[in-house]
Structure formats: structure tokens, C-alpha cells
Amino acid sequence: MDVIRNGDLDGKRFRYRIAVIVIGIIVLIIFSLIESLSGKAQGVDENQGEDVTDMTDVSEDYDISGASDRNICYENRIAITFDDGPKGKITEELLDGLEERGVKATFFLIGESAEKYPEVVKRMYDAGHLIGSHTYSHVKLCDMSTENALEEIKKANSAIEGITGVRPKYIRPPYGMYSEQLLMSVNTTPVLWTVDPNDWNTTNAGAVVKKVVSKVKCGDIILLHDIYPSSVAAALEIIDQLKAKGYIFVTVDQILLD
Ligand SMILES: [Zn+2]
């Protein structure tokens, strides 16, 4: 204001306009600075809020030990697998339980058992479970000639394909023993396991449940056998408990692809 009073009329008007423009620019700069600072502060708060909620969900509500692997392990997926079947009513009881729970499992079938219970295998396939091979007569593939080993694999695949119309892509080699080269030659992928409660060695379903539920984490492949009533009871209880903890059951191909 002092500047305007001291000049001539044109000078006063000119300086007055300059002053208005300068003040206007300063006000705009101040406003934009305040806005950007408050925006940043808000953004930080929101992010922190989300992180905290996330950690609470995982560690307290679900208590999933593998939660730190979330980027690797998609959606808390786990797979439940059954070897050595099918075995008539025992496998059928399992299929009933899986159906009630809306769970898809993976079955590694012994070829000669598949031939014995074709209607169970058909039901398994129609229900959307994944079916793999466990050789034709449950042999140790490494303890025999390549020729015989190939025969075991091919015979099992043919038995299963004869019932479902689909040739198995996956094999669980009995005792986990196999040669990579042998399986590659028949275009078959081996699938092992990460959680083994030794269910075949006990009739105590509760002990099997406890072993699995205490060990399991995202991305695990659980090994059970659908030829023992106690294993079927354990499997259904394991599914109930792990579903309640937020796990999602998928077939092994969906774990291997992740
Ligand atoms: Zn087996």
C-alpha cells in the first residue's frame, strides 16, 4: 500500500495490478501446497490402515503360518490327496463327504483297484476330482527294469482312461521313488506331498487331524489314503477345520501351476 501512495496515477494503477497478481499467485501457491500436503498425509493414513487390517485378518482371525508367502501362494490354497484307492464303500463315503463340503480333491489310483471299482472312479471323475496314477499294482518304480516300470505306468493309465476317457497326466510314484527320465518319457508329471501324517499307521483319526492341522500352511499338499475308515473320518474333519481357518481346497494341478 505504501508503494501505491508514493507513485503517480499510472504508476499507482500499474503497481496496484502487479500487487494484485503477485498476491493472487502467492495465495494459489499456498492453497496448492496445503492441498498436496494434506493429500499425502491422508494417503499414508489409509495405507497404514489397510496394512493393519490385513495383518489382523491373517495372523489373528485365520492364524495361517504361511501368510508371509502370500505373493507366492495364491489365496491360501492347499490340496488334499488320496493314494492307494479306490476301495469301494470307503472311497464312496469320502466322495459323499467331499460333495457335502463342496471340496475337490486329488486321487492317485492303483490301476488294478480302478478296474475293480469302475463305478467309483466314474463318480470321482464326474464330481470334478483330479485323477492321477499310482501305478498299476503299487510297485517301486526304481526297483525294476525300465521296461517293467513303463508297463506299470502305461497299464494304470489305460485302466483309468478306459473308465473316465481321460489319460492321467500326473503320477504319485509309490514310496516317492521314481526316475525323472522315466516319467518324462511317458509325459507324466510326478506329484509328491508336503504334509504326511502317516494315516496308514494308526486308526486314531483325531491324531491324524491334529498332525495335519498343526503343520499345514498355504501351498501344502496333504497325503492321506482312502482305504481306511479312520483316514476318511480324519480327512473330513481336516477339511472342516481348515476351511474354518480360511483355507481353500484345490486340486494339485492348481498348486503346481502357481
Ligand atoms: Zn501308495
Residues whose N, C-alpha, C, O or C-beta is under 5 A from the ligand:
A	BS01	ZN	D83 D84 P174
